[in-house]
Amino acid sequence: MGFGKDEVSGSYKVVRMLFDFNDFEILDVNTGEWRKLTPAPYKVEATRKSACVNGSIYWLDFKHRFKILASDLHTEEFRDVSALPPSRYTPAAQIVNLEDRLAFSDTGFGPEWLLEIWSMDAQEETWTMTYFITLTIVISPIYWKRWFTPIAVSKQGNIFLHDSEKRLFKYYPYTDN
């Protein structure tokens, strides 16, 4: 499922995945009508959250292969995001809208417990690591089975996160805590 705004028409639209996982329908909230979309080029995971950024809805597919699928809400067409962030790609990986940019976050478990956040330049489809957070500063490593989702960046540059236990955290990148 995805929800977002068509940047050209201003209409809000809902995209839902049908049982087959690569068949989709779209609802224009203004008209109240569902229409079937051209099938997506590949299946994506229905259990992962989508992210809407600049008039497109994005889905991360980690189960079948690591890919990012995008649906333009104006043209109502799918496309594959060809450039991918150079990350570890753990099952905790997710995509979010962070400061009106598509962001990829991944909580890494291993010798270091950390959170990588990559942001995509939409025009060039290139990725830049915007944050690298050592999570032992945020919470004890005995909770290594948790993952973190970035939700906002304050005007001061601090990052708000929530973990898989739905607890809210604020990270201060300038003091690294």
Secondary structure in CASP SS format (residue, H / E / C, confidence):
PFRMAT SS
TARGET T0000
AUTHOR 0000-0000-0000
METHOD secondary structure of the structure
MODEL  1
M C 1.00
G E 1.00
F E 1.00
G E 1.00
K E 1.00
D C 1.00
E C 1.00
V C 1.00
S C 1.00
G C 1.00
S C 1.00
Y E 1.00
K E 1.00
V E 1.00
V E 1.00
R E 1.00
M E 1.00
L C 1.00
F C 1.00
D C 1.00
F C 1.00
N C 1.00
D C 1.00
F E 1.00
E E 1.00
I E 1.00
L E 1.00
D E 1.00
V C 1.00
N C 1.00
T C 1.00
G C 1.00
E E 1.00
W E 1.00
R E 1.00
K E 1.00
L C 1.00
T C 1.00
P C 1.00
A C 1.00
P C 1.00
Y C 1.00
K C 1.00
V C 1.00
E C 1.00
A C 1.00
T C 1.00
R C 1.00
K C 1.00
S C 1.00
A E 1.00
C E 1.00
V E 1.00
N C 1.00
G C 1.00
S E 1.00
I E 1.00
Y E 1.00
W E 1.00
L E 1.00
D E 1.00
F C 1.00
K C 1.00
H C 1.00
R C 1.00
F C 1.00
K E 1.00
I E 1.00
L E 1.00
A E 1.00
S E 1.00
D E 1.00
L C 1.00
H C 1.00
T C 1.00
E C 1.00
E E 1.00
F E 1.00
R E 1.00
D E 1.00
V E 1.00
S C 1.00
A C 1.00
L C 1.00
P C 1.00
P C 1.00
S C 1.00
R C 1.00
Y C 1.00
T C 1.00
P C 1.00
A C 1.00
A C 1.00
Q E 1.00
I E 1.00
V E 1.00
N E 1.00
L C 1.00
E C 1.00
D C 1.00
R C 1.00
L E 1.00
A E 1.00
F E 1.00
S E 1.00
D E 1.00
T E 1.00
G E 1.00
F C 1.00
G C 1.00
P C 1.00
E C 1.00
W C 1.00
L E 1.00
L E 1.00
E E 1.00
I E 1.00
W E 1.00
S E 1.00
M E 1.00
D E 1.00
A C 1.00
Q C 1.00
E C 1.00
E C 1.00
T E 1.00
W E 1.00
T E 1.00
M E 1.00
T E 1.00
Y E 1.00
F E 1.00
I E 1.00
T E 1.00
L C 1.00
T C 1.00
I C 1.00
V C 1.00
I C 1.00
S C 1.00
P H 1.00
I H 1.00
Y H 1.00
W C 1.00
K C 1.00
R C 1.00
W C 1.00
F E 1.00
T E 1.00
P E 1.00
I E 1.00
A E 1.00
V E 1.00
S C 1.00
K C 1.00
Q C 1.00
G C 1.00
N C 1.00
I E 1.00
F E 1.00
L E 1.00
H E 1.00
D E 1.00
S C 1.00
E C 1.00
K C 1.00
R C 1.00
L E 1.00
F E 1.00
K E 1.00
Y E 1.00
Y C 1.00
P C 1.00
Y C 1.00
T C 1.00
D C 1.00
N C 1.00
END
